[in-house]
Amino acid sequence: MPIVKILPNATFCPEGAEIEVPEGAKIAQALNKAGIKLPHACEYNCACATCHIIVREGFDSLNEPEDEEYDQLDNAFGSCAQSRLACQTVMGSEDITIEIPKNNRNLVHEH
C-alpha cells in the first residue's frame, strides 16, 4: 500500500507522520481517519480551500485536478504549482510527501 509522508506542521502534525493510504482513497479522509485533523470547512465538497496541501514528492502519481479544484486553489493561502485540495486528491500507486501549510484560507483551524 502506498505511503503518504506528512512533513511536520506545528498545529496539525508536530512530529510529521507516515500513513498507509489505499490506492483510490481521497487524501483528506485518509488523513483524518489516521488522526491528522486536516481542516475541511466544506465537508470535502470542493467548496472552500481549507484542506489545501502542497505535494512535495509524487505529484504526478495523483489524479488530475478538475476545473472546480483549480478554481478553489485560486483562493488558497500560499497556493503554488504543487498545490492540491486534499478532498479532491485521489491516492495513486506511488508514495507521496505532502506539506500542510501553516495557514489556510480562513486562517482558522477547525478541529
Biotite code that builds the C-alpha atoms (Angstrom):
import biotite.structure as struc

atoms = struc.array([
    struc.Atom([0.000, 0.000, 0.000], chain_id="A", res_id=1, res_name="MET", atom_name="CA", element="C"),
    struc.Atom([1.379, 3.449, -0.854], chain_id="A", res_id=2, res_name="PRO", atom_name="CA", element="C"),
    struc.Atom([2.614, 5.745, 1.908], chain_id="A", res_id=3, res_name="ILE", atom_name="CA", element="C"),
    struc.Atom([1.772, 9.398, 2.497], chain_id="A", res_id=4, res_name="VAL", atom_name="CA", element="C"),
    struc.Atom([4.584, 11.138, 4.338], chain_id="A", res_id=5, res_name="LYS", atom_name="CA", element="C"),
    struc.Atom([3.337, 14.264, 6.123], chain_id="A", res_id=6, res_name="ILE", atom_name="CA", element="C"),
    struc.Atom([6.005, 16.848, 6.858], chain_id="A", res_id=7, res_name="LEU", atom_name="CA", element="C"),
    struc.Atom([5.940, 18.343, 10.367], chain_id="A", res_id=8, res_name="PRO", atom_name="CA", element="C"),
    struc.Atom([3.342, 21.058, 10.974], chain_id="A", res_id=9, res_name="ASN", atom_name="CA", element="C"),
    struc.Atom([3.196, 22.624, 14.439], chain_id="A", res_id=10, res_name="ALA", atom_name="CA", element="C"),
    struc.Atom([-0.616, 22.622, 14.556], chain_id="A", res_id=11, res_name="THR", atom_name="CA", element="C"),
    struc.Atom([-1.763, 19.522, 12.705], chain_id="A", res_id=12, res_name="PHE", atom_name="CA", element="C"),
    struc.Atom([1.137, 17.082, 12.819], chain_id="A", res_id=13, res_name="CYS", atom_name="CA", element="C"),
    struc.Atom([4.001, 18.380, 15.001], chain_id="A", res_id=14, res_name="PRO", atom_name="CA", element="C"),
    struc.Atom([6.235, 15.332, 14.595], chain_id="A", res_id=15, res_name="GLU", atom_name="CA", element="C"),
    struc.Atom([5.328, 14.588, 10.990], chain_id="A", res_id=16, res_name="GLY", atom_name="CA", element="C"),
    struc.Atom([3.925, 11.176, 10.127], chain_id="A", res_id=17, res_name="ALA", atom_name="CA", element="C"),
    struc.Atom([3.782, 8.387, 7.592], chain_id="A", res_id=18, res_name="GLU", atom_name="CA", element="C"),
    struc.Atom([0.490, 6.643, 6.919], chain_id="A", res_id=19, res_name="ILE", atom_name="CA", element="C"),
    struc.Atom([-0.571, 3.932, 4.520], chain_id="A", res_id=20, res_name="GLU", atom_name="CA", element="C"),
    struc.Atom([-3.324, 5.060, 2.173], chain_id="A", res_id=21, res_name="VAL", atom_name="CA", element="C"),
    struc.Atom([-5.102, 2.680, -0.187], chain_id="A", res_id=22, res_name="PRO", atom_name="CA", element="C"),
    struc.Atom([-4.839, 3.461, -3.868], chain_id="A", res_id=23, res_name="GLU", atom_name="CA", element="C"),
    struc.Atom([-8.027, 5.266, -4.907], chain_id="A", res_id=24, res_name="GLY", atom_name="CA", element="C"),
    struc.Atom([-8.677, 6.807, -1.461], chain_id="A", res_id=25, res_name="ALA", atom_name="CA", element="C"),
    struc.Atom([-9.035, 10.554, -1.078], chain_id="A", res_id=26, res_name="LYS", atom_name="CA", element="C"),
    struc.Atom([-6.177, 12.110, 0.873], chain_id="A", res_id=27, res_name="ILE", atom_name="CA", element="C"),
    struc.Atom([-8.315, 14.295, 3.184], chain_id="A", res_id=28, res_name="ALA", atom_name="CA", element="C"),
    struc.Atom([-10.400, 11.423, 4.504], chain_id="A", res_id=29, res_name="GLN", atom_name="CA", element="C"),
    struc.Atom([-7.330, 9.201, 4.904], chain_id="A", res_id=30, res_name="ALA", atom_name="CA", element="C"),
    struc.Atom([-5.510, 11.865, 6.950], chain_id="A", res_id=31, res_name="LEU", atom_name="CA", element="C"),
    struc.Atom([-8.483, 12.488, 9.200], chain_id="A", res_id=32, res_name="ASN", atom_name="CA", element="C"),
    struc.Atom([-9.045, 8.755, 9.664], chain_id="A", res_id=33, res_name="LYS", atom_name="CA", element="C"),
    struc.Atom([-5.389, 8.473, 10.747], chain_id="A", res_id=34, res_name="ALA", atom_name="CA", element="C"),
    struc.Atom([-5.917, 11.176, 13.393], chain_id="A", res_id=35, res_name="GLY", atom_name="CA", element="C"),
    struc.Atom([-4.390, 14.076, 11.454], chain_id="A", res_id=36, res_name="ILE", atom_name="CA", element="C"),
    struc.Atom([-7.131, 16.680, 11.745], chain_id="A", res_id=37, res_name="LYS", atom_name="CA", element="C"),
    struc.Atom([-6.764, 18.433, 8.418], chain_id="A", res_id=38, res_name="LEU", atom_name="CA", element="C"),
    struc.Atom([-9.161, 21.396, 8.157], chain_id="A", res_id=39, res_name="PRO", atom_name="CA", element="C"),
    struc.Atom([-12.179, 20.778, 5.930], chain_id="A", res_id=40, res_name="HIS", atom_name="CA", element="C"),
    struc.Atom([-14.771, 23.513, 6.343], chain_id="A", res_id=41, res_name="ALA", atom_name="CA", element="C"),
    struc.Atom([-16.941, 22.324, 3.437], chain_id="A", res_id=42, res_name="CYS", atom_name="CA", element="C"),
    struc.Atom([-17.012, 18.644, 4.477], chain_id="A", res_id=43, res_name="GLU", atom_name="CA", element="C"),
    struc.Atom([-14.973, 17.523, 1.437], chain_id="A", res_id=44, res_name="TYR", atom_name="CA", element="C"),
    struc.Atom([-17.205, 19.161, -1.203], chain_id="A", res_id=45, res_name="ASN", atom_name="CA", element="C"),
    struc.Atom([-14.589, 21.276, -3.022], chain_id="A", res_id=46, res_name="CYS", atom_name="CA", element="C"),
    struc.Atom([-16.348, 24.451, -1.889], chain_id="A", res_id=47, res_name="ALA", atom_name="CA", element="C"),
    struc.Atom([-13.502, 26.045, 0.079], chain_id="A", res_id=48, res_name="CYS", atom_name="CA", element="C"),
    struc.Atom([-9.732, 25.818, 0.179], chain_id="A", res_id=49, res_name="ALA", atom_name="CA", element="C"),
    struc.Atom([-9.180, 24.893, 3.816], chain_id="A", res_id=50, res_name="THR", atom_name="CA", element="C"),
    struc.Atom([-7.830, 21.402, 3.004], chain_id="A", res_id=51, res_name="CYS", atom_name="CA", element="C"),
    struc.Atom([-5.042, 22.868, 0.852], chain_id="A", res_id=52, res_name="HIS", atom_name="CA", element="C"),
    struc.Atom([-1.900, 20.717, 0.790], chain_id="A", res_id=53, res_name="ILE", atom_name="CA", element="C"),
    struc.Atom([1.361, 21.003, -1.109], chain_id="A", res_id=54, res_name="ILE", atom_name="CA", element="C"),
    struc.Atom([2.605, 17.798, -2.717], chain_id="A", res_id=55, res_name="VAL", atom_name="CA", element="C"),
    struc.Atom([6.395, 17.898, -2.337], chain_id="A", res_id=56, res_name="ARG", atom_name="CA", element="C"),
    struc.Atom([7.042, 14.463, -3.892], chain_id="A", res_id=57, res_name="GLU", atom_name="CA", element="C"),
    struc.Atom([4.923, 12.192, -6.064], chain_id="A", res_id=58, res_name="GLY", atom_name="CA", element="C"),
    struc.Atom([2.645, 14.855, -7.579], chain_id="A", res_id=59, res_name="PHE", atom_name="CA", element="C"),
    struc.Atom([2.462, 13.147, -10.972], chain_id="A", res_id=60, res_name="ASP", atom_name="CA", element="C"),
    struc.Atom([1.176, 9.893, -9.473], chain_id="A", res_id=61, res_name="SER", atom_name="CA", element="C"),
    struc.Atom([-2.062, 11.574, -8.327], chain_id="A", res_id=62, res_name="LEU", atom_name="CA", element="C"),
    struc.Atom([-5.290, 12.115, -10.241], chain_id="A", res_id=63, res_name="ASN", atom_name="CA", element="C"),
    struc.Atom([-5.584, 15.174, -12.477], chain_id="A", res_id=64, res_name="GLU", atom_name="CA", element="C"),
    struc.Atom([-7.237, 18.179, -10.821], chain_id="A", res_id=65, res_name="PRO", atom_name="CA", element="C"),
    struc.Atom([-10.579, 19.235, -12.286], chain_id="A", res_id=66, res_name="GLU", atom_name="CA", element="C"),
    struc.Atom([-11.522, 22.839, -13.097], chain_id="A", res_id=67, res_name="ASP", atom_name="CA", element="C"),
    struc.Atom([-13.519, 23.201, -9.876], chain_id="A", res_id=68, res_name="GLU", atom_name="CA", element="C"),
    struc.Atom([-10.418, 22.333, -7.833], chain_id="A", res_id=69, res_name="GLU", atom_name="CA", element="C"),
    struc.Atom([-8.298, 24.829, -9.763], chain_id="A", res_id=70, res_name="TYR", atom_name="CA", element="C"),
    struc.Atom([-10.945, 27.495, -9.082], chain_id="A", res_id=71, res_name="ASP", atom_name="CA", element="C"),
    struc.Atom([-10.771, 26.826, -5.338], chain_id="A", res_id=72, res_name="GLN", atom_name="CA", element="C"),
    struc.Atom([-6.962, 26.715, -5.346], chain_id="A", res_id=73, res_name="LEU", atom_name="CA", element="C"),
    struc.Atom([-7.052, 30.308, -6.596], chain_id="A", res_id=74, res_name="ASP", atom_name="CA", element="C"),
    struc.Atom([-8.392, 31.118, -3.102], chain_id="A", res_id=75, res_name="ASN", atom_name="CA", element="C"),
    struc.Atom([-5.880, 29.007, -1.175], chain_id="A", res_id=76, res_name="ALA", atom_name="CA", element="C"),
    struc.Atom([-3.404, 30.881, 1.007], chain_id="A", res_id=77, res_name="PHE", atom_name="CA", element="C"),
    struc.Atom([0.098, 30.269, -0.382], chain_id="A", res_id=78, res_name="GLY", atom_name="CA", element="C"),
    struc.Atom([-1.042, 28.249, -3.397], chain_id="A", res_id=79, res_name="SER", atom_name="CA", element="C"),
    struc.Atom([1.711, 27.078, -5.750], chain_id="A", res_id=80, res_name="CYS", atom_name="CA", element="C"),
    struc.Atom([2.196, 24.731, -8.719], chain_id="A", res_id=81, res_name="ALA", atom_name="CA", element="C"),
    struc.Atom([2.301, 21.684, -6.391], chain_id="A", res_id=82, res_name="GLN", atom_name="CA", element="C"),
    struc.Atom([-0.876, 22.662, -4.501], chain_id="A", res_id=83, res_name="SER", atom_name="CA", element="C"),
    struc.Atom([-3.892, 20.385, -4.314], chain_id="A", res_id=84, res_name="ARG", atom_name="CA", element="C"),
    struc.Atom([-7.084, 20.211, -2.312], chain_id="A", res_id=85, res_name="LEU", atom_name="CA", element="C"),
    struc.Atom([-6.843, 17.069, -0.200], chain_id="A", res_id=86, res_name="ALA", atom_name="CA", element="C"),
    struc.Atom([-10.597, 16.498, -0.546], chain_id="A", res_id=87, res_name="CYS", atom_name="CA", element="C"),
    struc.Atom([-10.190, 16.088, -4.311], chain_id="A", res_id=88, res_name="GLN", atom_name="CA", element="C"),
    struc.Atom([-6.816, 14.349, -4.415], chain_id="A", res_id=89, res_name="THR", atom_name="CA", element="C"),
    struc.Atom([-7.005, 10.611, -5.050], chain_id="A", res_id=90, res_name="VAL", atom_name="CA", element="C"),
    struc.Atom([-4.070, 8.454, -3.949], chain_id="A", res_id=91, res_name="MET", atom_name="CA", element="C"),
    struc.Atom([-2.182, 6.817, -6.779], chain_id="A", res_id=92, res_name="GLY", atom_name="CA", element="C"),
    struc.Atom([0.087, 3.793, -6.640], chain_id="A", res_id=93, res_name="SER", atom_name="CA", element="C"),
    struc.Atom([3.247, 5.665, -5.578], chain_id="A", res_id=94, res_name="GLU", atom_name="CA", element="C"),
    struc.Atom([4.355, 7.099, -2.236], chain_id="A", res_id=95, res_name="ASP", atom_name="CA", element="C"),
    struc.Atom([3.929, 10.851, -1.833], chain_id="A", res_id=96, res_name="ILE", atom_name="CA", element="C"),
    struc.Atom([5.208, 13.540, 0.522], chain_id="A", res_id=97, res_name="THR", atom_name="CA", element="C"),
    struc.Atom([2.906, 16.387, 1.498], chain_id="A", res_id=98, res_name="ILE", atom_name="CA", element="C"),
    struc.Atom([3.113, 19.608, 3.445], chain_id="A", res_id=99, res_name="GLU", atom_name="CA", element="C"),
    struc.Atom([0.126, 21.070, 5.264], chain_id="A", res_id=100, res_name="ILE", atom_name="CA", element="C"),
    struc.Atom([0.546, 24.847, 5.019], chain_id="A", res_id=101, res_name="PRO", atom_name="CA", element="C"),
    struc.Atom([0.787, 26.758, 8.278], chain_id="A", res_id=102, res_name="LYS", atom_name="CA", element="C"),
    struc.Atom([-2.288, 28.843, 7.450], chain_id="A", res_id=103, res_name="ASN", atom_name="CA", element="C"),
    struc.Atom([-5.387, 28.045, 5.479], chain_id="A", res_id=104, res_name="ASN", atom_name="CA", element="C"),
    struc.Atom([-7.820, 30.274, 3.622], chain_id="A", res_id=105, res_name="ARG", atom_name="CA", element="C"),
    struc.Atom([-9.781, 31.210, 6.728], chain_id="A", res_id=106, res_name="ASN", atom_name="CA", element="C"),
    struc.Atom([-6.703, 31.411, 8.978], chain_id="A", res_id=107, res_name="LEU", atom_name="CA", element="C"),
    struc.Atom([-8.796, 29.430, 11.433], chain_id="A", res_id=108, res_name="VAL", atom_name="CA", element="C"),
    struc.Atom([-8.049, 25.847, 12.346], chain_id="A", res_id=109, res_name="HIS", atom_name="CA", element="C"),
    struc.Atom([-11.067, 23.629, 12.822], chain_id="A", res_id=110, res_name="GLU", atom_name="CA", element="C"),
    struc.Atom([-10.754, 20.546, 14.986], chain_id="A", res_id=111, res_name="HIS", atom_name="CA", element="C"),
])
